[in-house]
């Protein structure tokens, strides 16, 4: 999570610095410059959206894997609990049989 925050912060900071330098050094008209800045803003926004979508897909895949592991462990716990309960019933039966003799 920290890597993504750092990445996004770096992208935003880079865009701001780049736009500032472009404004200061560009020998273009105001209208051309605004168009360039708008294009750069859209490019950065698209990159951020792609990064967010990619990360979301990774997280969804990890979530699916964790849910699968949880289901598997839950099934194993159920099996072990049933075996334990059956073993306890057998032990109780044997104890009562011995006591009734």
TAKA-V451544 format. One record per helix or strand of 2 or more residues. SS is the DSSP state (H for helix, E for strand). FROM is the first residue (numbers start at 0). TO is the last residue. If there is no record, write none. Layout:
ss=SS from=FROM to=TO
ss=SS from=FROM to=TO
This chain:
ss=H from=1 to=24
ss=H from=29 to=99
